[in-house]
Amino acid sequence: MLLLDYQNVLIESLLRDRFAPDATPSSIDQVVSDFDNVTFHISTPNTKTQILVSIRLKCYPELLQYGAQAVLEREYGAYIVQPEAGYDFSVQVDLEKLPASQEERDDLIRRVSLLKRNAMAAPFEQAFDEYTALHEEASHYTSESAPQGVKEGGAVRAIHYREEEAIFIKASHDRVTVIFSTVFREETDRIFAKVFLQEFADARRRAIQNAPQVLFRNDPPLELQGQTGLPKVKGEMSYITFVLFPRHLTPQRREEVISHIQTFRDYFHYHIKASKAYIHSRMRRRTADFLQVLRRARPEAEEKERKTASGRTFRVQG
């Protein structure tokens, strides 16, 4: 299966071309769409040597509540500028003040192309930090004597990143639960989804026992009971739950886990559509094969020579 990139490939390619030693500065004015209705604007509003990259996200106000500003300042620092009108966050790169080494330039390209990923990472990082604090506090108690706040875990962080769908993150003392609410407009999509998720569960039992636990249901899970603002749509809402255990929450694995979990919804729906397209292509090919067999089975028209009693001959169509 195809693993989607975490970064925006177009931004990465454009910056790599502009950062080349022999590149000639030129004007840029491109609007780029990404997954989850995210929009980028890459431009050179002041001079050809200053590239401005702006991003607009539907859930940006919620991300700010979960510490997105601190994460973005940590990642981009001096490159941050006043947000462009109509966008939520902007960084500006001056081609005349690029880092000296190629390694530092590559790192800057990587960070700018990961702008969406880093903004969305804030609530996950906050939940992981809360898990660490709850885990440390729970270590001083037994399961029976632990305070109610430690037993129940932290508050649910909701990210309404799409018009009808959301991500919910809840930290506990022994896990972090990530829940995706997603809509399947067609019954066939729900069937494909169940097959895919069953494969996730089977793979975890057979070989990849370190993988997170994956659960699928059509009603809100227990973690969302009493949660206000749950998505309400006409189609059937489904909930996909990932249970991240302590082995997934170590400092060494945090960055990779956050990147993987963010792209799950796009990865999931992409492969449902790809599977449907593949099955349709096989059906069309099989139909074409059947038609070819029928055409070969049709008897060809043959002219036959017949003789009359008087010995005259004439031709008849077979």
N, C-alpha and C positions, 0 to 999 in steps of 0.2 A: 504494500500500500504506500501511497505517496505521503510523505511527512511534510506538512506545510512549513514554510519558513517563518521564523519569529519576527524577522525584520521586514521592512518594506523594501522589496528588491529594486523598485524603480529609483527610490531615493538613494539607495546604496550604489547603484550603477551610475547615477548622475554625479554624485559626489566623487566617486572614484575617477571618473573622466575629468572632472574639474581639478582634482588634486594632482593629476599627472604633471610631472615637471615640464613637459613640452606643451601643455594645454594653453590655449589662448582664451582669455576671459571673454565671455559673451553674455548677452542678456537672457534671462530665464523668466518665464511666467507660465507655470504649469499647475493645474489642479489635479490632484491624484486621489482617487477613491481607494479605500482599504476595506477590509472586512468590518462588519458591525456598524456600517454607516459612518465610519470615520473618514474625515476629509483632510488632506494635506494641501498646502499651497506653498510651492517653491518659487521664489522670485528674487529679482535683483532690483529693488525699488530705488535705491540710492545710487549705486555704482556697480559696474559689472564684476567687481572683485569682492563684493559683499553679498553672500547668499543667505537669504532669509527663508527659514523653514517654519511654517506655522501648522498647528493641528487643531481640529475641532472634534470634540467628542460629545455625544448626547449626555453622558453621565458625569461630565467634568465637575459640576458642583458637588456631587456625592463623593467623588474621588478626593476633592479638597478636604472634605470632612474626615477622611481616613488617612490624611497625611501625604497627599500627592505632591504638595508644594515642597515639602522637605526632601522627598525622593528625587524630584526633578532638579532641585538646587544641588543636591549631592552629585547627580550625574552630569549636569551641564554647567554649573557654576558661572564662570565669567561669560559664557556664550549666551546667557539668557538676556533677552531684551523685552521691551514693552510689547504685549501681545498685539498682533495685527488686528485691525478692525474686522469683526465677524469671526474671529478665531479665539481659542482659549489660551493658547500658550505658543510662544515663538522663541526660536534660537537663531542667532546670526553668526555665520562663519566668514571671517575675512581671509581671502586667499593670500593676502600679502603678509599675514601673521600666522601662518600654519606652523604646527610643531616641526621641529628640525628632523627628527628621525622618522623613518617609514613606519615603524611599529606604532608610534604615537599617532601618526596620521590614520593608520588603519583602525586604531582604537576609536578615534574621533568619528570616522565614517560609520563604524559599527554602532556607536552610541546614538548618533543622530538618526540612523535608520531604525533604531529600536525605540523611537520616541513614544509610539503607542504602547508598546510593551511595558516601558518603564512607568508611564502614567498609570496604567492598569495594575501595576504591581503593588501599589501603595496599600490597598486593603489586605492583600495577601501577606505582605510583610508585617503589617500591624497585627494580623491574626496570629502569625507565627510567633511574634514577640509575646503576645498574650498567652499563647500556649506555653511558652518557656516559663513565664511567671507563674501560671497556674500549676504547671508541673512541679516547680520548685516549692510552691506553697503546699501542694498535696503530699509531698514527700514527708512532711512533718506530722501527718495524720494517718490514721487507718481509714479504710473505706467507710466505716460506720461513724467515725468521729469527725470526719471532714465537714467544714462549714457548708451551708447550703450553696453559697456562691461558688465554691470550688467544685461541688458535685454537679451543679447545673452548667457550669462553664460560662463563657462570656456572652455578650450580646451578639445578635445576628447582624452581620454587615450585608446590606443589600446594595447591589450595583445594577441599576436599570439601564443596561448598556444598549438595549435594542428597544424598538417601539413596543413590543409585546412580551419580551423575554427579559430575564434577569439572572444574576448570579448571587447566591447567598453563601456567606462564609461564617462559620461558627467555630470558635476555638474552645476546646475542653482541656482538662488536665492530662489526658492521655491520647488526644487525637485532634485533628482539624478536619471538619466536615465541609465539603464544597458541594453545593447543590445548584444544578443548572435547570431552570424552567425553560422548556422549549415547546414549540407548537408544530405539530405535524398536520398539515392541511389535508393530506390524503391518507386513506386507510393503508395503501401499499407502503407509504413511508413509515407508518407505525410498525408494520410487519418487518420491514428491513431493519428498523431501529432495534426491535427485540432480538432479531437474529444477530446483529452486530454485538449488542451488549451481552448476549448469552455467550458469544465467542470470547469476550473480555473475561467473563467469569470462568469459563472453561480453561482458558489459557492460564489464569491465575492458579487454578487447582492442579493443572497438569505440569507446568514447567516454570512459570514466572511467579513464584510464591511471594516474591518481594513486591509485587505490584499492588497498588491500592485496591481496596474492595470497591466494587461498582454495583449499585443498586438502581433498579428502574421501576417506576410506579406512575400511575395516572392521577393519584391524589397527593396532596402535600404531605411530605414526611413529618415525623414527630418534631423535628427541629424547627419546623415552620408553623407549628400550631400557635395560634394567637398572633401571628405576624400580620401586620396591616400592610396594605398596598400590594398584595399578591396580584400578579398579572391576571386580567380577566379578558378572555377572547372568546369568539364564537367557536373556533375549532377546539379540538381536544388538547388540553395542556398536559404535558408529561414532565416528570421530574427525574433527573439523573443525578445520583448521589455518588460522590467520591469520598472515601474515608482515608485520610492521610494519617498514617501511624508514625510513631516517633522516628523510625528509620528513614522516613521521607522528609523529616523536619530538621535534620542536622544542618549546621551552618554550611557544610561543604556541598549539600544538595539543594539548598533553598533556591538558588537562582535557576537551576535547571527545572526543578519542580514547578516553579511559578510560570516559567515559559511554556512548559508542556500543558499545564492545566488551562492556561488562558486560551490556547488555540483549539481546545477540545471541541467546542461547539461548531466551529468552522470546519474542522477536520471531519467531524461526524456527519454533518449535512452534505459536505462535499462528496464523501464516499457513498452516501445513499444515492445521490444523483448520478454519480459515476457508475454505480452498480446497475441502476435502472437503464442508463444509456447502453451499457454493455449487453444487458439482457435483450433490449430492443434490437440491437444490432444483430445478435445471434438469431432472434426470431425472424428478422428480415432475410438473413442469409439462408436460414432453413426453408423459408417460404420460396425463395428463389431456386433452391435446389429441387424442391418438390415440383415447381413449375417446369423446370428443365426435364425432370423425369417424365412428366406427363407429355411434354412435347415430343420426347423421343419415343414414347409408346404409341403415338398416333400413327396409323398405317399410312404409308406414302401412296399417293395416287399413281397407279400403274396403267399403262396402256397395254391391252391384250389384243392379239390378233385372232379373229374368229373366221371360220369358213362356212359358207352356206352349202346347201345340197348340190348346187350347180357348180361349186368349186370356186366361187368368187370369195374374196376375203374382205373383211372390214374390221375396224378398230373400235374397241369399247373401253370406257374408263373403268379402272378397277376401284 
